[in-house]
Amino acid sequence: MDAWIRQHLDPVGRELPFSFTYGGRSSAEVFPGWTAKSERRRLDTHRDRITLTRTDPATGLQVRCEAIAYRDFAAVEWTVYVKNTGSVDSPIVENLQALDGALERDGAQEFLLHHNVGSPASRSDYMPLETTLGPGQVKRISAAGGRPTNSDLSYFNVAWGGAGTIVVVGWPGQWAATFTRDSARGLHIVAGQELTHFKLHPGEEVRTPLMVLLDWTGDWIDGQNDWRRWMMAYGMPRPGGKLPPPMTLASSSRAYGEMVGADEASQIMHLDLYRKRGIKLNYWWMDAGWYVQQQGWPQVGTWEVDPKRFPHGFKPISDYAHKLGMKILVWFEPERVAPGTWLADNHPEWLLNPLGKLEARRSRKLGTPEPCVTYNTGDADLSWNGITWRGHSLAFHPGSHGEYSVVRYTAPAAGEYRFSGTFRGIDEKTTTDVHVLHGGKALFDGLINLQGHGREAPFASSVHLEAGDTLDFVVGYGNGTYFYDSTGIDARVTGPDGVTHDAAAEYGRGGWTYGWLPPGEHPDTAAFARYDQTVPGSANGNQLLDLGNPQAWRWLVEHTDKLLVDNGIDLYRQDFNMDPLEFWRAHDDADRQGITENKHVVGYLAFWDELRRCHPNMLIDSCASGGRRNDLETMRRAVPLWRSDYAYEPIGHQGMTYGLSLWLPYHGTGTVATVDAPYYGGGFTPVQPYAFWSNAAPSLGSGIDVRVDTIDYPALQKLYAAWRELSEFYYGDFYPLTPYSQADQQWMGWQFNRPERGDGAFMAFRHAKAGESVRVKLRGLDPAASYRIDSIDAADSYAGRRFTGRELMEEGVEVLISTQPGAAVYRYRRG
């Protein structure tokens, strides 16, 4: 890594690790003419900060690379900042890549890319993947919908021979990484925000994703453990100066539909019951639905504790929990804003709407969103639910009861008029009838995607019009339903004076009006009624709080801080149950693509930084419909206590621990200690060790209904005690002991090892149709040392037996489980 730093980040380095295009020229082409500055200074014993600055003397564009070189790891990280220090808008900056560089391998072994599924809430969440990168092969991996680990993790390990490099993209937005293999020994890697094409206003600054490279030697699992150690040293939050300890949590969410049916008395009751059942908790977890809402927990945007259910706020609950030696965790989801909430009603200017640049004309009398005529006022296309409105285009939609929608042209003088254009289906499934009418007579009738007709219906003809006569361009039901009937209309009318009037270009003027016709077998133009309401377009659903808006950001910081202080909240949990990408992109003009996303990401990270500054001992829990926001920038500030919305099922969660532990030393999930527990619901559940251990993680939440007296609480107490014994090893090195497999015929197992202390633990799971034993070879031990193995959760044949490290690593141990399925948990100690 030292050689790489000298080549790419030292003042004499000629190959900067990032790239972009500026005013149509590559950064490599323009940089020689720019002013260059560099600085390197010691941060502490193990880290140096390197700052490289390039400034364009002509336009004032400044590009600053802030890097940290590590002495105790073969690692480097950097972020690039681009700022317009000039007095006018900059030329276009595009294709801004945080990483643009190459690796070259030695020897004959091919590049092997290790990567992982993200958390789309499936049984395969965090599943390890391998892609061999042969000559000429290209592998592109990206986020989905603007949430960074929605589809894939943004962490990669490129291995070849006995060495490799870990490449990590830290960006809580839409990132993309491309691995391109050349025909020789090289691999070219580019990574960054997926879409960047923007001018910068004077004084405006953007940033790239955080990039981290870490070199390793050995095998690829050695590389993963180097990464885990780097994460614990530099990549994780340390509230109060310490790494988050393993912890137990519990909530009443399964019993009360999150917090929708909960109140002050029920929460205090559950605190008492957990104490009575002998299950010690670190945190009491209060999830979604505690705020003012009328339609269930998804209706977020009024961030006030519901006074009907919690007349004194959460303070009585938090005070009682603190008295019992517990803390409280409370769920928030500030970025998503639902209709009918305080934010939606009082500050629409703070919200991003993917159809915000769409203007809709409709009828107050009908009181429905359709029929309507819409116009995209922006340069860029707008897309929503399969519908795409082109920039500066006109469209219309029939009504829900069969009403026709009309774009009308009124002739200013008598004469011969030529008209032409195209009706075009703009929904992926548009099926409708279209017409051009004069005085109720059809000059053109057509169909879209019906009876063998295609997606477009062009028309061209002429007609004599008297002054005041009308041409009506009409869209109807088509196949008897108004669903999927969004239709674009390109219409041009040329009058006897030779002047052409374009319906889209002259939207709102030039003799064009808009209205609707009542239902009927044929359009009745004599019954034309003008639309009397003009409103912004709406997705009729959630909007996004714009964290790039300074007023919205300041309100959120102050309001959230007040809620935390007033209610005695100890742990802030932030969820994000929407894909923001189309909201961001719809807000950008053609010469500002990527700006809204960039500013939102910067605001989101700054919001958490401000909360941590105000509450330095507070841990933050990151959730985004489970684990869809587990990028490195987020993980530096938070931990994922609910790693997936795919809950409880044993094999899926074994796989999650297996895959996610390669990258994140700390993560959490929940347990009901039952293999087939539903997501919601109370009542009796049997205690099954296999289910408990399958969901065991550094943070372990309980969804058990402690109101039920007949649950086997002594068995639960023993399992929790065994988990506490295991939990001290979670920050050790992690080694898979079996291949990853969801198959019923296979086993799954792994090891946590602390070589400095000479101890560790390993777990094995027998699936429902697997054989009764498996041999596993441990790793990371001292070959000459003696190790004693003991079962953590039950007595077995290995209890107290001793083996040399060499025996355990070369010959292994046979794990025997008589139950099918079943789990076994062991610890070992040197000496």
N, C-alpha and C positions, 0 to 999 in steps of 0.2 A: 504493500500500500504506500510506503514511502516513495517509491519510484513513481507511482501513479500521481501522488500529490505534487511531486516535483515537476512532472510533465504537464499537469492540468491546472494547478492552483498556485504554484510559486510565481513570483514576478517574471521570471525568465521563461515560464511555461508558455508554449505556443499553441496548445490545444485546450481551449476552455471546455469545461464539461457540459456546456449548455449551448443552445443555438436558437436562432429566430430569423425571420425575414423582416427587413425594415425598408419601407418604400420600394418594395420589389427587389431588394438586394439582400443577399445572405449576410448574416452577422460576420462570418469569416471574411467576406469581401469588404465590409464597411469598417471593421474594427481597426485596421492599420492606420486609418486616417483620424481616429478618435483619440482624445486625451486619455492616458492611462495612469491610474494610481494603484498602489498596493500597500497593504499593511499586514504584518503578522505580529501578534502579541500573545503572551502567555496568560491563559485564564487561571490555571492551577497546575498542580503537579502532572496531571495526565492529559491536559487539553491545551491546544493553541487555537486562537481565532485568526482566520485569514480573511481579509476583505480585499476584493478586487473590484475596481470601479473603472468603467469606460464611459466617456461622455462625448456626445457628438457636438463639435463646436458650432455646427451650422444650425441645428434645431434645438439643442439643449436636452436631448434625450439622454438620460443617465441610466446605465445598467450596473447594478451592484450585486456582486455575489458574496454572500456571507457564509463562510464555511467554518467547520470545526474539525480539526485533525486530532485524533486520539492517539495517545502514546501507549495506553494499557490494552488497546485492541487494535487490530489491523483494520481500522475503520475510519471513514470520513463522512461527514454530512454537509449539505449545503442547501441554501434557498436563494433564488435570484429575485431581485426587486427591480422593477422598471418604472422610472419616474420621468415625467415631462417637466423639466426645469425651465422650459422656454415660456414665451409669452403668448403663443398661439397654439392651436391644436397640432399635434404631431402627425407626421405621415403614418400610414398603417403599419402596426406591429402585428405580425401573424406567425402562426406555426411556432409559438414559443414553447420550446422543449426544455424542461428542467434538466434532463439527461440526454445527451447526444454523444455517445462514445462507443468504443469497441473493446472487446476482450479477445485475446489470442491464446489458443491452447497449445500445450506441448504434447508430444506423443501422439499415439494413434486413437486414443479413446475419444469418442464423440461427445459434444456438448449434450448434457441431459438437464432439462429444465424441470425442477421440482416446484410445483405450485399447488394451490388448493381451491376447492369450491368455497364460495362465501357462505352467506346465511340466508338463502331464499325460503327458509322455514320448511325444509324437507328432511327426510331421513338421511340424506347424503350431505347435510351441512358440514362444512370443513373437511370433506373427504380429500385425502392427498391424491394428487395427479402427477403424472410424469409425461413429458413430451421430449422425445429425442429430436434434436435440431440438426438434421443432416444438411449437406451442401445444397444451397439454394432455397432452403425451407424458410418460410415466414410464419411466425406465430404472433397474433395480436390478441391481447387480453385487455378488457376494460371494465369500468364500472357500468351499472345499468340504472337508468332513471335518475342519476345524480346522487344516489347514496353509494358510498365507495365500496362497500363489501356486500352489495345486494346480490351479485351473481358470482363474483370471484374475489378472493383475497388479493390485496395489493402488495403481497410479500412474495419474493421469488428467490430461489436458490439455483444458480447455474453451476453445475458440477462437470468436471472433466478429469479423468485420472484420479490422482490423490489430492486434488485441490479444487477450489471453486470460489465464487463470489456471490454473496447475498446482495440482492438489489431490492430496495423497498421504496415505495411511493407513498408519501404522507400527504394526502389530499382528501378532505371530507366533502368531495364533490365528484364531478365526472372526469376521471382520469383515464388515460389509455397508455399502454406500453406495447411496443412492437420489438420482437426479437428476430433479426434477419441474419441468416447464415450465409456467408459468402462461399465461394467455390474452393477456398483454401483452408486456412485454420482460424478464421476470424468470425466473430459474432458481433453484429452491430445492434446496439440497443438505444432506442429513443423512448422517452416517457415524459408525460406532462399533462396539463389540463387538456382535455380532448379537443376543444374548439377555442381557438384564439385568433381573432381577426378584428382589430380595433385601433382607433385613434385614441390618444390620451389628451385630455384637456390640460391646460396649464396648471401645474401643481399636482396633478393626479398621479397616483402610484398604484401599481398592481404587483402581485408576487406569483411565483411559480409554486408548485408543490415542493415539499421538503423531500430531498433525496438522501438516502443512506446507502453506502456501499461498505461491505465487510468481507474481507478476504479470509479464507480458512484453508487449512491443510488437514489431511486425514481422509475420512469418508464424509458423505454429506450430512450424516447425523452429528458428527463432530462439529460441522458448520452450524447446524441448528442450535447446538448447545453453546457455541460461541455467541450466537445471536441472543439466546435466552439470557446469558450473563450480561451482554451489553444492554439488553432491555432493562434488567434489574438495576444496572448501574446508572443508565442515562435515559431510558425510554419510558419510565413509568412514573406515575404521580407518587409523591411522598408527603402526604399530609402530616403535619407535625414533625417532618424530617425523617419519617420512617416509611418503609414499604407497607402496603396494606396487609394486615395479618389475615390468615384464614379465619372465616367467620360463619356463624349460623344466623339465619334470618327466618322470619315467618310472616305470613299475612293471612288475612281472612278472605282473599280475593275469590277463591273457588266457592265459598259459601255465600257471598253477597254480590256476585257479578262485578268483580273488582271492588270498588267502594260505593257503587250506586245504591245498594241497599244497606250500607253501613251507617252507624251513627256513633256518637261519643260513648254511649253505654256499651255497645257491642265491642268496640275496640278495647276498652278497659277490661271487659269480661274476658276477652281472649288473652290479654296479658296475664291475668290471674290464672287462667286455665293452663297456659304453657308452664307457668311456675308450678302449678299443682301437679301437672303430668311429669315433672322432672326433666323437661327439655330446656336446657339453658340456651338463651338467645342473646346474640350481640345487638341485633337490630329488629325492631318491629317495623314492618313494611306496609305503608299505606299507598295503594296504587291508584289507578285512574278512577275518576268519578266523584271526587270529594268536593268539587267546586260547584258553582251555580250552573245548572244545566236543566233542560226540560226533556231532552230526547235521548238520554243515555250518555255513557262516558265518552263516546266519540265527539260529542258537541263541546269542543274546546274553544276557548277564546274569552271567557269571563273568569279571570284568575282571582277569585275571591272564595274563601272557604264558605260552603253553604251554611247560612245561619240557621236554617230550619233543622238540620241534622247535627250541626256542630255550633251551638249558640255561643260558645266561648272560644271558637277557633280550635286549634289543635293543642293549645297550651295545657289544658287539663290532662290530655293523653300523654304529651311529652313529659310533663312533670311527673306523672305516675310512672312512666317507663324509666325515667332517670332514677327515681326512687328505688326501683327494682334492679338497677344496674344495667339497664338496656338503653339504647339510643333509638331514634326514630328516623326512618327513611320515607320520603314523600316524593311521589311521581309528578312530573310536569311535562307538558308538551307545548312549549310556547310558540314554535314556528308554524304549526298548522292552526288555521283559524276557520271555524265552522260558521255557517250562516246563523243569524239570530243571537250572536254573542256580543259582549261589550266591545271587543276590538273591531268586529265587523261593522257594528252600528256607529261607533264613535270615531274610528280612525281608518276609514277605507283608504286614505292616502298613504298609509303605511303598508298596505297589502299589495302583493303581486298576484295578478289574475292572468292566467295564460291567454285569456281572450280580452285583456284590458284594452288592446288597441282595436278591438272590433266594436263598431257602433251598430246598434240594432234599432230598427224602427218597428213599432208594434202598436196594438190597439189597447187603449185603456178600457174600452167597453168589453172586449173579450177577456181581458185580465189574465192572459196566458202568454208564455214566452213565444209561442208560435200561433198563428202565422207571423212572419216577419220578413223584413229585408235587412240584410247586413252588409256592412262595408268595412274592409280592412284598411284602417287609416295609416298603417305602417308600411315600411319598405319590405320587411321580411315576411315570409309565409308564417301563418299561424296554424297550428295543428292541435286537435283535441278530439279524443274518442274516435279516431279514424277519419275525421273531417279535416281537410286542409283548405284554408283560405289563402289565396295568393296575395302578395303585397299589392295594395291599392286596387283590390278587386271587389266586385259586387256579387252578391248571392241572395237567394231567398229560400223560403221553406213554407210548405203548406201548414194548415192548422190541425189541431188534434181532433177536430170534429168534421173535417173535410173541407175547411175553408181554403180557398185559393189565395195565393200571394201574387202581387202584381207590381211590376215596374212599368210606369205609364209615361209615354211621351205625348205632349200636347203641341200640335202644329201652330206656329205663330202666324202663318199666312197660307193662303190657298196655293195649290200647285202639286206637282208630281214629286213624291218622296221615295227615295230608295232606302231600303233597310236591309241590314245583314248582321250576321253574328253567329254565336254558338251557345246553346245550352249545354252545360257540362256537369256531370255528376262529380261532386267534390267530396262526397262521403264514399268510403270504400264499398258501401253496399247500396248506393243510391238506386232507387227504382221508382220512377215517377213519369207523369205525363206533362208535356210542355206545349205551349201554344203562343202564336202571335195573332192578335185579334184587332179588327177595326169595326167599330159599331156593332159588336156582337158577332160579326162574321169572321170565320177562321181564315186567315191568310197562310197559316202554317200550323200543322198539328204534328207532334212527334212524341217519341217515347225514349226513356233512358233505361237501359238494361232490362227491357221487357220485350217479349215476343220476337226475340232475335235481334233486337236493336242494341247498339253498343253504348259506350259511356258518353258519347257526344252526339248532339243533334244540331248540325249546322243549318242555317237558313239564309236565304237571300231572295228578295223580290222587290216590287215597287207597288205603289198605290197612290191614288189621287186623294188628297186631304183638303178639306176646307179649313179655314182658320178656326181654331178651337177644337177640331177633330182630334181624336186620340188613337195612338197605337199602344196596345196593351201586351206586354210580355208576361206570360202567366205560367206558374208552376202549380201542379195539383197532386192529388193522392197517388195516381199511378196504379198501384196494385191493391188499392183499398186500405192501406195503412200509411200513416204519416211518418212512421219510423224510417230512418235512413234516407230521407228525401232532400237533404241539403243539395242545392243545385246552383252552380255558378251561371251568371248571365253576362256574356259579352254582347252588347248591342250597340249598333251605330246607325244613325238616321241622317241622311243627306238631303237637305231641302232644296227647293227650286233655286235658291241663291247660291248653291254649290258648297255651302258650309256644312261640315259634318259634325254631328253632336254625338259624343261618346258617353254611354250611360255611366261608366265607371269614372272616367276623367272628369265628368261634370256632375258628379254625385252631389245632390242637394241643390242643384241650380240648372240653368240651361233648358228649362221646360220639362224637367223630369220630376215626377211625383211618385208616391209609393202608397200602396193600400192593399185591401183584401176584398174578396168576393165571397158571398155565402155559399155553403155546400150545395151541390146539385150535380146532375148528370153531365151538364155542360156549364162552362163559365158564363155567368150573366154579368156582362160589363156594365149594364145599366145600374146594377146594384153596388157599384164601386164605392167603398168607404175608405177615406184616407187614414193612414196611420197617424195617430196624434201624440205619440210618445217616442222620444229618442233617449235610449239608455245605453250605458256601456255594455258590451258583451259580457256574458257570464257563463261559467262552466256549471252554474247551479250547484255548487258544492264548496269544497274547501278552497281557501286562499292561503297564501304564504306570507307570513310576517317577514318583511324585507329587512334583514339584519345589516344590510348595507346602507340603510336610511339612518342618519345620525339621531334623529328625534325618536324613531322607533327603538333604536338600540339603547339610548339613554333611559327611556321609559322602562324597558325590559329589565335593565340592570337594577334600577332603583326599586321597581315594584317587586321583583323577585327577592332582592335583599331584604326588603321589609317583611315579606311573607316568611322568609327563613328566620329572621330575628323574632318577630312577633309570635311565631308558633313553636319556637324551640326546636326547629328542624335540624337534625345533625348530619344527614346525608341527602344531597340533592340528586335526584334521578331525572334524567331528561330523555324522553322518547321522541320518535319522529316517524309517524305513520303515514307518510306520503312520499311520492317521488317528486323532487323539486325541479327536475331538469327542464321540463316543458314550461314551467313558470318562469325560470330564469331566461330561457332562450326567447320566449315570446316577448319579453320586455326589452330585448336588444334590437337596435336598428342595425341595418346591414353593415355599417362601419363601426359597430360597437359590440360585435359578437364575442361573448365570453365575459364581458365586463360585469354583468349583474351577478353571475355565479361567483366571480372572483371576489367581489365586494361582500357578498353574503358569507362566503367561507371565512374571509378575514374578520367580519363582524361576529360570526359564531365563535371563533377561537378567542377573540378579544373579550366576548361576553363571559366565557368560562374563566379566562385569566383574571378578569375583574372580580368574579365571585371568589376565586381562590385567594386573591389578594385580600379581600374583605374577610374571608373565613379560611385562614391558612391551615387549620386543623381539620377541615371538612373534606371528605371524600366525595367525588362525583361518580355517578353510575351512568354509563352511556348505553342507551337502548335506541334502536330504530327498527321497530317491528321485529325485535330480537337483536341479532348481531349484524345489522346492515350498515353500521357506521364504525367499524373497528379498524380504521386506518391509523397510521402511526401518529399523526398530529392529534387525533382524538385520544388515542391510548396514552399519550404523554400527559394528558390532563384527567383521565378517567379510567375506570375499569368496567368491563361488561358483566354485570351481575346476572343478566338474563341473556345468555349467549344465543338463544334461538327461540322463535315462537313455535317450533316443533317440540312439544313438551312431553316429558316423562317417559316415553317409549324407550325401553332399555337399549336395544342394539344401536338405534340412532344416536343415543347419547354416549354410548361407549365410543362410537366413531368420532363424535365431536371432541371428546377428551383426547383421543388419539391424534386427530388432525390439528386442533387448535393449540394444543400444548407444544407443538413444534415451534410456534411463533409467539404466543402470549403466555407468560408464566402464570398470569392470574386471570381467572374467568369464573363465571358462576352459572348455576342453573337451579332448578327446584326439584323437589321430590315429594311424592306421596307414599313412597316405599311400597308401591303396588304397580305391577307391570301394565295393567290396562286402565289406569286412572284417567277419567275424562278431564278436559281442560277446566270445565266448570262443574260444580256440584259438591254437595256435602255428603255426610253420612259415613257409615262404617266402611273402612278399607282394611284388608288384611296386611300384616307386616311381612314383607318378603325381602330377605337380605339381597337377593339377586337384583331386584329393582332398586333398592337403596344404593348399592355400590355402583350400579350402572350409571346413576346420576350424581355420584360423588364428584366434587370439584372443590377448588380452593374456597369458593363461596357457595354455601349450600342453603337454599331456601326451602321452607316447609309449607306445603299446601294441605297438610293433614287437618281434618276437622276435629279439633280437640274438644268440641262439645260432646262428642260421642264417648261414653264411658267404657264401651266394650272393646275398644281398640287395645291391642297388646302393647301397652306403654312400657312395661319392663323390657320387652324386646327392643323397642325403639331406643330406650335409654342405653342399652348395650351397644347398639349400632352407632349412636352418636358418640359414645365414649371411644369406640374403635376408630371412628372417623377423626376424632381429635388426635389420637395417637398417630394416625397416618398423616395428618395435615401438616406436621412439621417438615415433611419432605417435599412439599409441592414446589418449593423454590430450588430444588436440586436440579441436576442435569436430567433430561428426559430421553428415554430410549424406548422405541417400540420393540417389543419382544416377539411379535407375530406379524405377519402381513395384515394389512387392513382388509377386513371382510365383513359384510353384512349377512353372509350366508348362514343359514341355520346349521349347516354341517361343519362350521369352522369355529375356532377359538379366537379370542382377541385378548391381547395382553400388553403391558408396558411396565416400565421401571422408572422410579425417581431415585437418583443417586447423589450423595454428598461426599465426594472423594476427600475433601479437606477434613471431614469428620469421620470418614470411614463407615458411614451407615447409609441406609436407604430403605426403600420399600418397593415391592412389585405386586401387581394385581393380574389376575387371569380370569377370563369369563368363558364358561362352556355354554355354547349356544344350544338351542333346543334339540338338534339332531346330531350334535358333535360327539365324538368318542369321549370316553371317560377320563382320558389323561392327555397331557401335552408336555413336551420337553422344551424348556426355555433356557436360553443362554444369557446370563447377565452380562452387563458391560460396565466399564469404568472402574473396575476393582484393582486392588494391588495383588498381582499374581502370587506373591510370596506370603501374603498375610492370611490369617485364619479368620473366618467369618461364622458367626452364629446366626441361624435362621429361626425365627419364631412366627407363628401365626398371629395376626392381629385380631381376627374376628372369631376364631374357633380353634379348638385343639386338633392337631393332625400329626402325621408321622414324622414331620420335619421339626417339630417343636424342640428347640434346644440343641439340634444337631449342628455340627461344625463342618465346614468345607474350606479348602483353600480358595483363594481368589482365582487361581488358574483352573481349578475344577469347575467352579461356577461359571467361568467364562468359556471354557473349551468343551466341557462335557455337559454342563447345564444341570438343571434339576427337573425332575418330573413332577408336574402338578396334577394331582388326582382330585377330581370333584365327583362325588357320587350322585348328586342331584342333577337333573336335566330340565331346564338350564340351571346354572349355578355360578357362584363367584368365590374366589379365594384371594385373601389379602395377607401378605407376609411382610415382615420387616427383617432387616439383617444389621449386624453390627460387627465391626472389626475388633479383634482382640479376644 
